[in-house]
Each structure stands twice: as structure tokens, then as C-alpha cells.
Amino acid sequence: MTGGPNQGLSDADNAYFTCLREYVLSNDSEWAIWALQGSYYVRQGVVGREEGYAVMDPDWVGLKNENLTALLQPMFQVTQGP
């Protein structure tokens, strides 16, 4: 999730993420982060290969997209009770 003027997302990623976020917010949905790691020691024979869906940057120092917490923040709010 990097690049573009949409809080670090490309136009296509922004359209997809916005749709997904609105669905999660308007339904009793569960969600999870796909991958925390920013890179792999070795993956498919490549040393230091970057994880495309990672939360962390490839060096594991910061977020891959610094806007990630703002993008996900609405999904942390409880919108429905038991």
C-alpha cells in the first residue's frame, strides 16, 4: 500500500480499500491484518524479498504506509453491541 495521492494508496488500491472498509463498517464483520512482516529472509529463492501486503516496511523499522493507522482507525470503533 504505497504510492499515489490517496493517503499513500494508488487509485486502484484506494478504490478497493474504500469499498472493503465501508463493507466492514456497515456489516457485522470480522477482519485481520494479512501480513505484519515487511520482508522475508528467503522467499522463492530470493533473499530479502519484500512482502507486498505487509504492515511494516522492508527494514522492519516503521510502517510501510505511514497513513495505515488513520486508514484503519474507523474499523477499531465498536458500532454494534452484542
C-alpha positions as CSV (number, residue, x, y, z in Angstrom):
1,M,0.0,0.0,0.0
2,T,2.3,2.7,-1.2
3,G,2.3,5.5,-3.8
4,G,-0.4,7.7,-5.2
5,P,-2.2,10.8,-3.8
6,N,-4.8,8.7,-1.8
7,Q,-3.2,8.6,1.6
8,G,-0.4,6.5,0.1
9,L,-2.6,4.3,-2.0
10,S,-2.7,4.0,-5.8
11,D,-6.1,4.9,-7.3
12,A,-6.9,1.2,-7.7
13,D,-5.8,0.3,-4.2
14,N,-7.8,3.2,-2.8
15,A,-11.0,2.2,-4.6
16,Y,-10.6,-1.4,-3.3
17,F,-9.7,-0.4,0.2
18,T,-12.5,2.2,0.5
19,C,-15.1,-0.4,-0.7
20,L,-13.7,-3.0,1.7
21,R,-13.6,-0.6,4.7
22,E,-17.2,0.6,4.0
23,Y,-18.4,-3.0,3.9
24,V,-16.7,-3.9,7.2
25,L,-18.1,-0.7,8.8
26,S,-21.6,-1.3,7.7
27,N,-21.8,-5.0,8.5
28,D,-21.1,-7.2,11.5
29,S,-17.8,-8.2,10.0
30,E,-14.5,-9.5,11.4
31,W,-11.2,-8.6,9.8
32,A,-7.5,-9.4,10.3
33,I,-4.2,-8.0,9.0
34,W,-2.7,-10.2,6.3
35,A,1.0,-9.8,7.0
36,L,3.0,-7.9,9.6
37,Q,6.4,-8.7,8.2
38,G,8.0,-6.3,5.8
39,S,10.3,-8.8,4.2
40,Y,11.4,-12.4,4.3
41,Y,14.9,-13.9,4.9
42,V,14.4,-16.1,1.8
43,R,11.2,-16.5,-0.2
44,Q,11.0,-18.3,-3.5
45,G,14.8,-18.3,-3.6
46,V,15.1,-14.6,-3.2
47,V,16.9,-13.2,-0.2
48,G,15.2,-10.2,1.5
49,R,12.1,-10.4,-0.7
50,E,9.6,-7.7,0.2
51,E,6.1,-8.7,1.3
52,G,3.5,-6.8,-0.8
53,Y,0.8,-6.8,1.8
54,A,3.0,-6.0,4.8
55,V,2.2,-3.6,7.6
56,M,5.9,-3.0,8.3
57,D,8.4,-1.6,5.8
58,P,11.1,-3.9,4.3
59,D,13.6,-3.0,7.0
60,W,11.0,-3.6,9.8
61,V,11.7,-0.1,11.1
62,G,8.4,1.6,10.5
63,L,5.0,1.3,8.8
64,K,5.1,0.6,5.0
65,N,2.4,3.2,4.7
66,E,2.5,5.9,7.4
67,N,-1.2,6.6,6.9
68,L,-2.2,3.0,7.8
69,T,-3.4,3.7,11.3
70,A,-5.6,6.6,10.0
71,L,-7.0,4.3,7.3
72,L,-7.8,1.5,9.7
73,Q,-8.9,3.7,12.7
74,P,-12.7,3.7,11.9
75,M,-12.7,-0.1,12.0
76,F,-11.5,-0.1,15.6
77,Q,-14.7,1.6,16.8
78,V,-17.5,-0.6,18.2
79,T,-20.5,0.0,16.0
80,Q,-22.8,-2.8,17.2
81,G,-23.5,-4.3,20.5
82,P,-24.0,-8.0,21.4
